[in-house]
Amino acid sequence: MKINFLGLIMAMLISSTVAFGQVKDRWQQAINYEMEIDMDVETHRFEGEQKVEYTNNSPDQLDKVFYHLYFNAFQPNSMMDVRSRTIKDPDRRVGDRISKLDEEGIGYQKIKSLKQNGKAVDFEVVGTILEVDLNQPIKSGETVTFEMEFEAQVPEQIRRTGRDNEEGISYSMAQWYPKMSEYDYQGWHSNPYIGREFHGIWGDFDVKITIDKDYILGGTGYVQNPEEVGHGYQKEGTDGGKGKKGKLTWHFKAPQVIDFMWAADPDYKHVKAQVPNGPELHFLYQENDKTKENWEQLPEYTIKAFEYMNKTFGEYPYEQYSVIQGGDGGMEYPMSTLITGERSLGSLVGVTVHEMFHSWYQGVLASNESLYEWMDEGFTSFGAAETMNAIMEQGQENPQSGNYRGYLALAESGYEEPMSTHADHYVTNFAYGRAAYSKGATFLGQLRYIIGEDVFYPAMRTYFNEWKFKHPNDNDFIRVMEKASGLELDWFKEYWVYSTKQIDYGIKSVIENEDQTFVTLEKIGKMPMPLEVSVTYKDGSSELIYIPLRIMRGEKSFDDNANIKTLADWPWVFPTYTFELAQSASNIESMIIDEKQGMADVDRENNSFDSEKHLKATFDK
């Protein structure tokens, strides 16, 4: 017997590579932070000490590490400043404001010392990135300790982080500490900060913040010394303690989170509420004529939102969530959010629900926001629209209609870029925002249309449960949907994510021949989709004509009671598709492609059959 040894060896190599790759792609780095800072509220500066235990779970040896120093972006001539002053449509909150900051208004993070396993290492600050040359490489599976001394100045509130925002909140402390960059199967993600998205390592945070005793704090994590700090964190009937020399140390712990945010103000009112079988909610805000009435109602709606979100999209895994007035709009953080608070009730509930929903897709699933910003912002926008429709009793048949309109405006604008574009590299803020939010949400709306609601929602919960704490990418998501639906969906992902091709179908002709009617549909846009054509007859009867795509390798299931006629698959290269109706065209009351408007068709004018118009044109011929 002859043996092809070369073929055998190649087969073994391929087999081992595939098996190794399946494991290799799913590892996660691990990190634990211990930090202590001492804040001077007069100068807005603080001294800090940081101890990090970093575990290299990758199969690679690491010769360098990188930290983010986000505060450094708030200096004249930083990349964020130049980007804002040169982009076609700057964020109005930023504009040229960074360029005008003086020495007391800028932000910075300065590294005074850094040691690896007790020995000093060489490092260089390059804008918002700290580049560290290691004394010894970090081997696969090895845990090392980094000890750092640093100082920082909190910038004036411009974007996300800072002091003294427009509503008078003293400190919105986001991106305030040197944060280790993420290293994953795609390598290091040490992106300079220009004001867009983030990526982080899950870890445990142990944080002590010493600040003037009059300040009330809230944020990520659980307060460890509630009896000492008081301000509503201690048990009822007890008073908080007083710190030494006019200061108080707040001690927080946060397990398995990708970031840590805190906020502080001497005038915060602290209200708590409990989600049944869910987290304890904390609300911190300045009570005044602009906030009192609406913030008093906010807990009730927030509880309803959590109940709906847990039931529909998966269980929130932490025991606490905080809604905090601060920042410059709305921004998500683990276990918490910063939102501006002087809003109408609808706006206040809406921004709270949106930022809360990030806890699912940014906080727990944590796809790389810079590469897959639409998997966070878009999925969040989709979920928030569904939630608001339920808890505010809006009664919308398609709660995604607003997101669809946002996407269609992008598609018609001439500025659209593929959603696969890295968040930092969109040419305009408009294209980035509409792609990440509107088109990302519409992605899920289109998917629901393709696979059906009965499959879609359980699959969304499966996705959350299977991929939480694992940084899923777009393929991980679509594979969950394929398994749930039994359909091939790679075509959909590739068209919607990697191209700007559009959906546009129309009714080309309706031709009557004795008692038969031949309907020809036309694929005008470049993106294929399965079609649902609703036909209503003058005798009151109706039917739904369903035309799957051949590349789906299957079809959507419908309610057994529905009058559905499933036709042969439409091969996507065919520009037209003709089918026959049993009744004459003169008996048709109406015929509409996608009557429920689940499909993001860019031109609906050609989706309907006008019997008088079409029949006249036919008879004229």
C-alpha atoms as one frame of an Amber mdcrd trajectory, in Angstrom:
protein
   0.000   0.000   0.000   1.411   3.364  -0.990   1.170   6.178   1.529   1.286
   9.809   0.447   3.407  11.063   3.363   3.459  14.663   2.114  -0.332  14.719
   1.891  -0.628  13.146   5.327   1.715  15.703   6.869  -0.142  18.591   5.215
  -3.480  17.244   6.430  -2.120  16.985   9.974  -0.762  20.520   9.821  -4.055
  21.917   8.541  -6.021  20.007  11.162  -3.803  21.207  14.014  -3.857  24.777
  12.743  -7.651  24.854  12.602  -7.984  23.315  16.042  -5.433  25.714  17.496
  -7.056  28.657  15.756 -10.420  27.878  17.303  -8.893  28.142  20.758  -6.508
  30.946  19.968  -9.182  33.354  18.745 -11.221  33.179  21.927  -8.692  33.846
  24.683  -9.023  36.935  26.856  -6.348  38.952  28.580  -6.940  39.551  32.305
  -6.163  42.537  34.511  -6.692  43.683  38.096  -6.349  47.349  39.089  -5.628
  48.757  42.516  -5.652  52.561  42.526  -5.530  55.332  45.096  -5.831  59.002
  44.237  -5.890  62.198  46.287  -7.938  64.971  44.655  -7.324  68.681  45.199
 -10.621  70.360  44.337  -8.995  73.804  44.303  -6.501  73.009  41.521  -8.475
  70.117  39.957  -5.353  67.983  40.131  -4.734  64.644  41.770  -1.839  62.395
  42.666  -2.277  58.702  41.996  -0.771  55.312  42.613  -1.689  52.339  40.487
  -0.851  48.658  40.857  -1.785  46.363  38.003  -1.665  42.585  37.800  -1.685
  41.709  34.120  -2.062  38.150  32.832  -1.038  37.331  29.294  -3.527  34.667
  28.232  -2.569  35.044  24.586  -0.393  32.459  22.825   2.111  35.251  22.098
   5.078  36.652  23.972   4.711  40.381  24.625   7.789  42.628  24.398   5.885
  45.886  24.893   2.715  47.134  26.538   0.718  50.293  25.930  -1.449  52.483
  28.146  -4.081  55.043  27.175  -3.622  58.531  28.651  -6.933  60.035  27.578
  -6.629  63.355  29.424  -3.710  64.306  27.148  -6.207  64.734  24.305  -7.437
  67.940  25.950  -4.444  70.043  24.991  -4.015  72.468  22.092  -2.622  70.743
  18.992  -3.482  67.259  20.209  -4.779  64.822  17.600  -8.290  65.283  18.970
  -7.971  69.065  18.707  -6.635  69.003  15.143  -9.163  66.394  14.075 -12.023
  68.508  15.393 -10.750  71.659  13.693 -10.179  70.023  10.304 -13.076  67.590
   9.904 -15.882  68.741   7.601 -18.553  68.628  10.323 -17.014  68.972  13.795
 -18.875  67.914  16.931 -20.407  71.151  18.210 -19.381  70.208  21.762 -15.730
  70.235  20.725 -15.236  72.534  17.749 -12.133  74.612  18.413 -12.552  74.647
  22.213  -9.513  72.451  22.912  -7.279  74.837  20.992  -8.338  77.661  23.323
  -7.620  75.902  26.637  -5.079  77.632  28.868  -2.667  75.888  31.259  -5.295
  75.672  33.985  -7.967  74.343  31.634  -6.067  71.612  29.849  -6.027  67.979
  30.872  -2.966  65.841  31.349  -1.708  62.578  32.780   1.976  62.552  33.676
   3.789  59.339  34.548   6.245  59.866  37.386   7.465  56.263  37.643   6.662
  52.807  36.280   8.020  49.445  37.406   7.608  45.928  36.086   7.897  43.334
  38.845   9.663  45.893  41.023  12.167  47.106  38.413  11.928  50.413  36.552
  11.123  50.231  32.851  11.732  52.649  29.990   8.667  54.406  28.654   7.699
  57.259  26.370   4.550  59.365  26.288   3.364  59.827  22.702   0.228  61.962
  22.785  -2.506  59.889  24.410  -0.459  56.675  24.386   2.199  55.524  26.854
   4.664  53.202  25.102   6.453  50.842  27.490   9.556  48.780  26.685   9.545
  45.786  29.007  12.591  44.658  30.942  11.564  41.082  30.325   8.985  39.791
  27.854   5.669  38.610  29.248   5.430  34.959  28.284   2.199  33.247  27.348
   0.312  32.379  30.524   2.485  34.621  32.717   1.218  37.224  35.214   3.280
  40.342  35.886   2.860  43.348  38.159   3.145  46.982  37.078   3.401  49.725
  39.692   2.899  53.329  38.626   2.956  56.774  40.170   1.170  59.439  38.193
  -0.370  62.861  38.438  -3.206  64.375  36.470  -5.154  67.531  35.866  -8.864
  67.325  35.085  -9.659  69.326  31.931 -12.547  71.685  31.514 -15.625  69.698
  30.454 -15.589  69.449  26.681 -16.240  65.856  25.662 -17.275  63.035  28.012
 -14.803  63.762  30.791 -13.949  66.907  32.721 -14.913  69.418  35.375 -17.672
  71.996  35.723 -20.032  70.993  32.946 -22.764  73.262  31.590 -25.231  72.132
  34.243 -22.787  72.829  37.076 -21.642  69.280  37.901 -18.190  69.454  39.457
 -16.507  66.265  38.190 -17.416  63.828  35.407 -14.462  61.479  35.763 -14.341
  59.268  32.698 -11.054  58.060  31.172  -9.287  59.521  34.205  -6.578  56.906
  34.874  -3.782  55.324  32.799  -5.609  52.403  31.200  -3.854  49.342  29.766
  -4.540  48.893  26.061  -6.263  45.758  24.844  -4.320  42.997  23.129  -6.403
  40.364  21.365  -6.327  38.044  18.347  -5.867  41.104  16.135  -2.904  42.399
  18.158  -2.557  45.639  20.130  -5.281  48.293  20.010  -3.339  51.366  21.105
  -5.385  53.850  19.093  -4.735  57.548  19.781  -7.810  59.147  21.304  -9.672
  61.517  18.988 -12.999  61.435  20.799 -14.729  58.353  19.439 -14.852  54.746
  20.662 -13.070  52.476  23.160 -11.890  48.921  23.756 -10.825  47.441  27.068
  -9.782  44.421  29.115 -12.118  42.894  31.661 -10.754  43.067  35.134 -11.430
  43.732  38.782 -11.064  47.312  40.061 -10.231  48.303  43.642 -10.297  52.111
  43.757  -9.865  54.565  46.638 -10.667  58.226  45.992  -9.779  60.822  48.614
 -11.633  64.081  48.114 -13.152  66.985  50.053 -15.679  65.550  52.514 -18.527
  67.683  51.143 -18.528  65.840  47.814 -20.933  63.000  47.033 -19.666  60.308
  44.655 -21.204  57.686  42.408 -20.114  55.583  39.491 -18.878  52.131  38.553
 -18.743  49.512  41.292 -19.930  49.007  44.839 -19.077  51.351  47.721 -17.086
  49.358  50.295 -17.267  51.805  53.196 -20.894  53.030  53.143 -21.077  53.766
  56.858 -18.065  56.032  56.564 -19.033  57.984  53.460 -22.775  58.209  54.175
 -24.774  60.258  51.657 -27.402  57.534  51.255 -24.983  54.653  50.810 -25.082
  53.630  54.471 -27.895  51.670  56.060 -30.992  53.642  56.928 -30.851  55.340
  60.287 -27.075  55.755  60.399 -24.877  58.736  59.622 -21.773  58.754  57.482
 -18.428  59.497  59.070 -16.180  62.479  58.542 -12.749  62.290  56.964  -9.562
  63.629  58.422  -8.450  67.169  57.639 -11.622  67.901  55.702 -11.263  64.943
  53.352 -12.949  61.592  53.003 -11.825  58.430  51.195 -14.391  56.616  49.080
 -13.599  52.957  48.478 -15.108  51.244  45.411 -14.805  47.714  44.062 -16.023
  46.637  40.642 -15.773  43.017  39.466 -15.212  41.993  35.841 -15.658  45.342
  34.110 -13.805  46.961  31.220 -13.529  50.469  32.674 -14.173  52.563  35.774
 -15.995  55.919  35.866 -16.886  58.137  38.808 -18.558  61.493  39.287 -18.576
  63.917  42.200 -20.537  66.979  43.234 -21.335  68.545  46.630 -24.979  69.108
  45.660 -25.947  65.653  44.437 -29.226  64.237  45.670 -29.022  60.452  45.995
 -32.118  58.307  45.384 -32.269  54.517  45.295 -34.749  52.107  43.708 -34.922
  48.339  43.312 -35.614  46.352  40.162 -37.619  43.246  41.166 -35.250  40.278
  40.809 -32.725  42.698  39.385 -30.157  45.345  40.298 -30.355  48.133  42.844
 -30.579  51.463  41.057 -28.853  54.665  42.180 -29.787  58.127  40.887 -27.525
  61.109  41.599 -28.559  64.555  40.412 -28.780  68.210  41.390 -32.331  68.907
  42.446 -33.675  72.208  41.106 -36.587  73.588  39.094 -35.167  72.081  35.881
 -34.708  68.569  37.254 -36.963  67.893  40.236 -40.209  66.756  38.590 -38.704
  64.577  35.872 -35.966  62.969  37.977 -38.581  62.024  40.571 -40.382  60.032
  37.844 -37.221  58.553  36.316 -36.817  55.610  38.752 -40.241  54.202  37.835
 -39.431  54.181  34.118 -35.926  52.865  34.698 -37.310  49.883  36.607 -39.739
  49.135  33.767 -36.920  49.410  31.250 -34.691  46.983  33.134 -37.516  44.455
  33.399 -38.232  44.658  29.661 -34.561  44.515  28.688 -33.815  41.548  30.951
 -36.766  39.614  29.553 -36.217  40.468  25.896 -32.445  40.633  25.434 -30.816
  38.789  28.362 -30.218  39.210  32.099 -28.069  42.129  33.299 -25.330  40.383
  35.337 -24.427  43.009  37.967 -26.193  43.890  41.219 -26.145  47.676  40.739
 -26.614  50.388  38.147 -26.180  54.156  38.609 -27.745  56.994  36.592 -25.695
  60.119  37.240 -26.130  63.702  36.088 -22.926  64.841  34.420 -20.941  64.860
  31.217 -22.033  66.569  28.022 -24.959  64.505  26.741 -25.146  60.792  27.416
 -22.303  58.320  27.729 -22.151  54.714  28.833 -19.805  53.155  31.379 -19.793
  49.820  33.204 -22.596  49.683  35.773 -23.331  53.386  35.251 -23.957  56.294
  32.921 -23.352  60.034  32.792 -26.238  62.048  31.324 -27.115  65.708  31.238
 -30.176  66.106  33.403 -32.074  69.275  32.485 -34.375  67.578  29.975 -38.026
  66.875  29.262 -39.321  63.625  30.730 -39.302  61.844  27.365 -35.764  62.942
  26.635 -34.585  62.030  30.135 -36.086  58.544  29.966 -34.861  58.097  26.393
 -31.239  58.938  27.103 -31.292  56.818  30.262 -32.661  53.799  28.403 -30.143
  54.207  25.578 -27.149  54.470  27.902 -28.416  51.598  30.060 -28.689  49.394
  27.000 -24.985  49.870  26.406 -24.504  47.714  29.504 -25.545  44.784  27.338
 -23.542  45.459  24.179 -20.641  47.588  25.396 -20.373  46.582  29.039 -21.014
  42.834  28.918 -20.456  41.697  25.327 -17.891  44.453  24.680 -17.211  44.042
  20.998 -14.293  46.202  19.928 -16.165  49.508  19.579 -13.531  51.011  17.334
 -13.842  48.223  14.751 -17.468  47.250  15.303 -18.988  50.462  16.598 -22.316
  49.470  15.032 -22.417  46.275  17.142 -22.584  48.512  20.201 -24.234  51.770
  19.128 -26.498  50.165  16.555 -27.615  47.246  18.699 -28.135  49.665  21.586
 -30.221  51.988  19.394 -32.329  49.039  18.240 -32.925  47.764  21.771 -33.628
  51.230  23.148 -36.267  51.881  20.470 -38.003  48.590  21.294 -37.836  49.342
  25.017 -39.135  52.909  24.714 -42.020  51.710  22.568 -42.984  49.284  25.340
 -42.491  51.328  28.519 -43.754  54.640  27.103 -46.683  52.884  25.378 -45.875
  54.551  22.060 -47.849  51.997  20.039 -45.533  51.966  17.031 -45.935  48.965
  14.709 -42.267  49.302  13.756 -40.331  51.063  16.551 -37.296  51.070  14.250
 -38.855  53.507  11.783 -36.768  56.378  13.170 -33.581  54.381  12.768 -34.639
  53.430   9.232 -35.145  57.108   8.377 -31.700  57.891   9.746 -30.146  55.203
   7.579 -32.069  56.284   4.462 -30.840  59.855   4.949 -27.298  58.468   5.030
 -27.869  56.342   1.928 -29.125  59.370   0.008 -26.441  61.764   1.279 -23.453
  60.718  -0.801 -21.328  60.504   2.367 -21.980  56.868   3.273 -18.998  54.650
   4.045 -19.074  50.904   4.795 -19.794  49.993   8.407 -16.510  48.064   8.398
 -14.696  51.420   8.528 -12.733  51.904  11.756 -14.614  54.422  13.932 -11.685
  56.865  13.967 -11.346  56.910  10.197 -14.771  57.973   8.928 -14.387  61.091
   6.787 -17.344  62.863   8.427 -19.013  62.732  11.820 -22.324  62.474   9.970
 -21.332  59.256   8.192 -19.884  57.791  11.380 -22.940  58.620  13.481 -25.531
  57.416  10.983 -23.566  54.228  10.246 -22.916  53.374  13.892 -26.378  54.225
  15.226 -28.983  54.229  12.448 -27.545  51.728   9.988 -26.369  49.502  12.843
 -29.909  49.400  14.249 -31.353  48.873  10.784 -29.004  45.890  10.404 -30.975
  44.169  13.175 -34.274  45.345  11.708 -33.371  43.773   8.357 -32.267  40.583
  10.072 -35.570  40.369  11.957 -37.366  40.793   8.624 -35.311  37.988   7.045
 -35.520  35.340   9.791 -38.798  36.322  11.533 -39.580  37.643  15.007 -40.140
  34.205  16.544 -36.550  33.274  15.717 -34.953  36.679  16.105 -35.632  37.494
  19.775 -34.631  34.100  21.223 -31.507  34.287  19.047 -30.653  37.710  20.483
 -30.814  36.219  23.974 -28.697  33.271  22.850 -26.111  35.673  21.444 -25.952
  37.569  24.726 -25.660  34.452  26.861 -23.112  32.680  24.673 -20.839  35.633
  24.033 -20.947  37.735  27.197 -17.460  38.617  28.433 -15.891  37.340  25.180
 -15.572  40.372  22.824 -17.624  38.937  19.899 -17.071  40.117  16.350 -19.544
  40.378  13.479 -19.036  36.805  12.346 -19.640  35.457  15.846 -22.983  37.251
  15.855 -24.120  36.144  12.411 -23.234  32.517  13.168 -25.603  32.567  16.148
 -28.327  33.850  13.840 -27.567  31.214  11.205 -27.776  28.404  13.723 -31.016
  29.746  15.151 -32.701  30.273  11.773 -31.190  27.444   9.749 -30.438  29.975
   7.001 -27.219  31.112   5.386 -26.745  34.763   6.271 -23.150  35.535   5.308
 -24.392  37.302   2.175 -26.482  39.652   4.296 -23.600  40.525   6.622 -21.221
  41.095   3.701 -23.587  43.367   1.795 -24.759  45.367   4.813 -21.448  45.697
   6.670 -18.774  45.739   3.978 -20.521  47.678   1.239 -22.812  50.654   0.721
 -25.089  48.825  -1.720 -28.762  49.621  -1.281 -32.091  47.797  -1.318 -34.582
  48.892  -3.964 -37.290  46.643  -5.380 -40.237  47.638  -7.530 -43.264  46.279
  -9.347 -42.236  46.486 -12.981 -45.398  45.233 -14.674 -48.749  43.549 -14.088
 -50.078  41.848 -17.230 -53.540  40.308 -17.467 -54.144  37.339 -19.758 -57.757
  36.124 -19.580 -58.280  35.106 -15.911 -54.581  35.009 -15.115 -52.249  37.775
 -14.034 -48.478  37.821 -14.457 -46.572  40.063 -12.093 -42.973  41.013 -12.786
 -40.841  42.401  -9.959 -37.600  44.274 -10.526 -34.419  44.379  -8.434 -33.245
  47.946  -8.955 -30.796  48.264  -6.065 -27.618  46.218  -5.841 -28.421  44.490
  -2.529 -30.638  41.399  -2.706 -33.348  40.573  -0.167 -36.156  38.040   0.177
 -39.482  39.640  -0.689 -42.949  39.658   0.822 -45.679  40.901  -1.514 -49.099
  41.558   0.022 -52.049  41.165  -2.369 -55.572  42.246  -1.455 -58.484  41.451
  -3.772 -61.712  43.336  -4.256 -63.712  40.432  -2.814 -61.967  41.037   0.537
 -59.581  38.070   0.343 -55.816  38.499   0.585 -52.608  36.542   0.363 -48.940
  37.047   1.053 -46.522  36.072  -1.679 -43.155  35.095  -0.187 -40.067  34.851
  -2.405 -36.910  33.606  -0.648 -33.424  34.214  -1.961 -31.595  31.201  -3.306
 -28.425  32.112  -1.359 -30.399  31.866   1.903 -30.618  28.066   1.423 -33.943
  28.036   3.191 -36.899  30.196   4.055 -38.530  32.064   6.898 -41.281  30.412
   8.906 -44.649  32.147   9.162 -47.662  31.824  11.418 -49.579  28.673  10.447
 -52.783  30.691  10.253 -51.393  33.146   7.731 -52.367  32.807   4.072 -48.850
  32.455   2.678 -47.829  31.333  -0.775 -44.124  30.541  -0.932 -42.676  30.704
  -4.442 -39.442  29.449  -5.967 -36.213  31.091  -4.849 -35.003  34.249  -6.576
 -31.372  33.875  -7.784 -29.830  37.220  -6.856 -28.172  37.781 -10.275 -31.570
  37.807 -12.028 -32.748  41.431 -12.431 -36.428  40.446 -12.619 -38.770  37.812
 -11.243 -42.185  36.902 -12.668 -44.947  35.034 -10.885 -48.586  34.245 -11.584
 -51.716  35.181  -9.644 -54.848  33.061  -9.930 -57.152  36.087 -10.252 -57.326
  38.726 -12.929 -55.610  42.061 -12.461 -58.969  43.833 -12.511 -59.853  42.012
  -9.277 -56.795  43.332  -7.420 -57.524  46.027  -4.857 -53.871  46.579  -3.892
 -50.471  44.958  -4.156 -47.524  46.143  -2.069 -43.956  44.956  -1.693 -43.095
  44.891   2.036 -46.373  46.315   3.290 -45.177  46.340   6.945 -42.038  48.251
   5.893 -39.648  45.867   7.586 -37.223  46.261   4.690 -35.040  49.371   4.313
 -36.033  49.987   0.703 -34.567  53.308  -0.454 -37.482  54.057  -2.825 -40.984
  53.001  -1.801 -42.668  54.862  -4.624 -42.284  51.816  -6.882 -43.392  49.265
  -4.252 -47.140  49.607  -4.805 -49.494  48.502  -7.562 -51.966  51.142  -8.710
 -54.654  49.182 -10.577 -55.902  52.092 -12.712 -52.391  53.242 -13.617 -50.950
  49.817 -14.349 -53.968  48.460 -16.227 -54.235  51.552 -18.390 -50.550  51.221
 -19.298 -51.073  47.537 -20.081 -54.132  48.113 -22.284 -52.410  50.996 -24.078
 -49.682  48.576 -25.072
